[in-house]
Amino acid sequence: MFEKIDAIDSKISKIIRMDHGDSPWWKLVTFFAHSGDSWFWLAGLLAALVLFPTRRSLAAFVIAAILGIAAVVMVVKFTVRRSRPPGEWGTVYRNTDPHSFPSGHAARASMLAVIAVLSGPVWIAVLMVVWALLVSLSRVLTGMHYFSDIVAGILLGIAAGQFVVLIRPLLMTFLPTVF
């Protein structure tokens, strides 16, 4: 049964995948693939901590959420140990994180989108949802993940986003100097 599901997943992923550089859309796809990188978000949020004192609480909260989802994703990845699809693009990812299930980019992007939906203005929420879907799809298009990896990442991110928004008032109560 699992072999049949895996074969379908591999087939869907192969159909969706782009060949490296063969499309004029490749640069846009790789932009979205990288825009979900944790280092990118953490660097931006650390800068926000310094540059926008009125938003420090929000920036600290999102940093904690990103670190939390990263820890959960890594535990699942090193438990499941599913190898990434074969390919050449994304050497950094392949060398530092050889496991693909679930997609950390899809989980992080979906979590950030849910936080925006539950906490932010509608226009930011809409942008974040569209961005999260593009990040997730780009991970299959570039051959870094199977389709089921991003589905699992999206579901994990949705659950994590709801959870962190739910516990934010508790964090603010018990750690007011941080959040």
Summary of the structure (lengths in Angstrom):
residues: 179
radius of gyration: 16.9
end to end distance: 46.6
largest distance: 53.9
contacts: 573
relative contact order: 0.16
helix: 77%
strand: 1%
